[in-house]
């Protein structure tokens, strides 16, 4: 065999980090050893896998074609090593989640998984929906968890659980005292919303798509916690997941507005690349997530496990 697993591991690390030095640090190798291994792999087959752009390496078409096969081979090799070592689930996983899912569900789910399978390791990234989809397509993530729709032809999508957005305000806001609030009433107010590219904003824009020009956006933020604090400070009214508002609605720090004739329903989804091999770890993580939501209808009904 004219290549080694180590060479493929280095190729994958460089493709994900786009930098030899960062890949060397990640793999606990010297920069020269990492660069030499990549050079030898390319030389052995007379092919270039990256385009050199300054200090960065951008994977080219040949590298993109090889990448999913290299990742699968490394994943399968790691599983063989785990089985030989007597571990049912082991190895590294790269999981990405959108902000609502990542901040209010995935962090606890990851902690629970690592408690059950301590031989595993997980790298969790939290970004908006657009960024997570891109990273899964580029094989930077083994599994994505998003809020909102995705129809990318290279991805497999699995529905997880329904979620609901809530229009809310500070308790002292005039709308909080009203019943059957109309859309005209909403258009008179200033809004604090998520940024474009987020699943939350996509759902919001879809519901109000015919009258988006009437929405007075005062502030756009990338984090739900920042939106809650801004609404508490009476910057405007907001719209985020009921899951993210669970504690504040219960305590009365924020209040749900009684808006009529508006449905802000959506779903949480799992997604992964169609040509990405699913390891036992990924399958077990998916099973844990779906088992936890069996019999539930909405995301805010999930009772997260206590991690001791």
N, C-alpha and C positions, 0 to 999 in steps of 0.2 A: 504494500500500500504506500503510495507516494505522498501521503499527508498524514498528519497526526491530529488527535483530538485537541491537543494544546494549540496547534496552529488554528484550528477552527474556532476554538474558544477565544483566542486573541482577535481573530477576524470579527467575530460577533461583538465583542466588547468595543472594538474600534468603530464598528458600524453604528453602535448605539451612542457612543460618546463623541464620535467625530474628532477624536484627538488621541494620538499615541500616548502622550504623557498621562492623560486621565485614564486611559485604558490600562496602562502599566500600574498605576496606583490602585485601580480597582482590582486587578489580578495579583497584586503584591509582587510584581516583577520589576526589573529595571527597565528604563525606557529603551536602552539599546537592545536588550533581549527581545522586547516586544516588537520593536521596529524590524529587527533581524528576522524574527519568525514570520512576520507578514511578508517581508521581501522574499524570503525563501519559498513561501507558499506561491506567491505570484510567479517567481522565476521557474519553479518546478513545472508549471503548467503554461508558461508563456502568456500570461494574462494579467491585466490590471483590474483590480477590484475596486479601487478608489481613484477619484480625481483629486489631485493635490491643489488646494486653494489656500495659499499662505501657510499658516500653521495648522489649518483644519484639513481633514480628509472627508470628502463627500462621496458616499457610496455611489458607484455608477451602475449602468444597466446590468453588467455581468455580475457585480456584487449583489444587486437586488435579486437576481435570479437564484444565486447560491444561498442567500441569507436564510430563507425559511427551511431549506434542507439542512443547513449547518446547525440551526437552532434545534431542529427536531433530533438530529443525531446526538447532540450534546445532552438534550433532555432525556433521551432514551438511555444514554450511557450513564447519566446520573441515577436514573431509576434502577438500572442493573446494579450499580454500586450500592444503592440503598437496600435492595433486596438481599444482596450478598452480606450486608452488614446487619440484616435482621430488622430493618425499619420498613413499615408499611407505606409511610409517607415521609418523604424527605426532599431536600433540594431547594433551590432558589426559585421564587416566583416574583414576577413583576406585575403588580396590579395597579390599575388606574381607576379613579372614581371622580365623578363630578362633585362640586362643592357641597351640595346638600347631602348626597349619599355619603361622601367621604367624611364630612365633619360630624354627621349625626348617626351613621350606621357603620361604615366600613372600618373606622378606627377601632371600634369595639369588637367587631367581627374578626378582624385580623388578630387582635390580642387573644381572643378566645381560641382561634385556630392554632396559634403558636403555643398556647397553654396545652392544648390537646396533642399537638405534634411538635414537641420542642426541638426535634432534629431539623425542622424546616426553617427557612428564612424568607421573609417577604420584604420587598421594596414597594412601598405604597406612594403613589403620586396622586395629588389632588389638583385638578384643573377644571376648566369649563368643558362643556360637552364637545365643542368643536375641537379643542386640543386633545381630548381623550380619543376621539374617533381617529384623528390623524396619527396618534402614537400607536394605536392598535393596527392601523393599516400599514404603518412602517415597521411593524414587528418589534417595536420598543416595549410593548406590553403584552403579557400573556393573556390578560383578561381585562376588559373594561366594564365599568358599571356607570350607566348614564341615566339621566332624566330627560325624557323627550324622545322624539322619533329619530330613526336613522335608517336610511335605505341604501347604504353603500354596497355596491355589487360584490366587493371582496370580503364582506363580513357576514358572519352568522349572528343572528339576533335572537335572544330568548327573553320573553316577557317575564318579569319577576313579580311585581306587585303594583297595584294602583296607588297613585298619590294625588293629593289635592292642593291647589294653591289657594291661599286665603288673602283677601284684601283686608288690611288692618290699619289701625291708627293708635295714637296715644290715647289714654282714657279721657283726657280733657278735650280732645278734638271735638268740634261741633257735630261732625257726622256720627260720632259714637253714640249720640243721644237720639238718633233718627232711626225709624223703621222703614223698610222697603225703599232703600236708597236707590235712585235711578242712575242710569249712566250719565245723564245730564248733570246730576249732582257731582259725580266723580270727575267729570271734565272741568269742573270749576276749581278743583284742588291741584296742588303741587304734588308730584310723585317722586319717590325714592325707589329706583329700580335696579335690577341686575344689569350687567353689561351685555351688549350684543355678543352672540356666540354661546351664551349660556342656555341650557335647556329651559330654565325658568323664564328667561326673557322671550325665548321662542314661543312658549305656550301663551304668555301674556300678549305678545304681538299678534299671534294668530287669532285670539279671541277678539281683540280690538282692531283687527286689520282694516276694517272699513272706515274707522274713525281715528286712526292713529294720529292724524294731524291735530286732533283735539286734545291729545294727552300732553299735559304740561310737565315735562321731566325736569325736575329741579336738580337731581343728583343721581349719577350712575356709579355703582360700586360693585366690586368683584367678590365681596364676601357678605354672606347673609348676616353674620353678627354685626357688621358695620351698618347694614341696612336697618337692623332692629334698633341699634343705638341712635341712629339718625331720626327714625320715626319717633322714638321715645322723646327725643329732644324737639319734637314738633317741626322738623324740617319739611315734612310732608306725610302723605299716606304711602303705604307700601304694599307689595304683593310677593309673598314667598310661600314655600311649602308649609303646610300645617305641621308636618314633622318638625321643622326648624322652630316653630312657634309654640310647641307643646308646653314648655315650662312657663313661658311668659303669659300665654292665655290662661293657664291654670292659676297663676299668681295674681293676674290682673294688671301686670305691668304694661301689657298691650291688649287691645281688644279687637275682636273680629267685627267688621262692619256688616250690617244687615243689607246686603246688596241683592236686588231682585233680578231674576232672569239672566244671570250670568253663571256659566259653568266653567270652572277652571280645572278640569280633570286631566290627568295624564298618567303615564306609567313609568316605572323604573325598569331598565333593561340590562341584561348582560350582553356583551358582545365580544367576539374573538375572530381572528383571521380564519378564513376558510381553509387556508393551507398551513395552519399552525397546529402542530401536534399538541393534544391536551394531555398533560402529565397527570399522574394520580393525584398530585397535590392540588392542581386546578379543579379536577373532578370532585375531590373531597371538599374543597372550599365552596364550590357551587352547591353541593348537596347540603352542606351546613346552612348556607343562606336560604335555600328553598325549604328545608325542614323547619327553619325558624319561623317562616311565614305561612306554613300550612294552616288552612282554615281561616286566615285573616283576609280582610278585604281592602284595607288601607294601610299605608306605611306608618302612620302615627299609632297604630295598634300594636306595633312590634314591641315586645318586652325584651330589651337587651340583657344579655347574661351579665351577672356580677362577676367581674374578674378579680380573683383574690391573689 
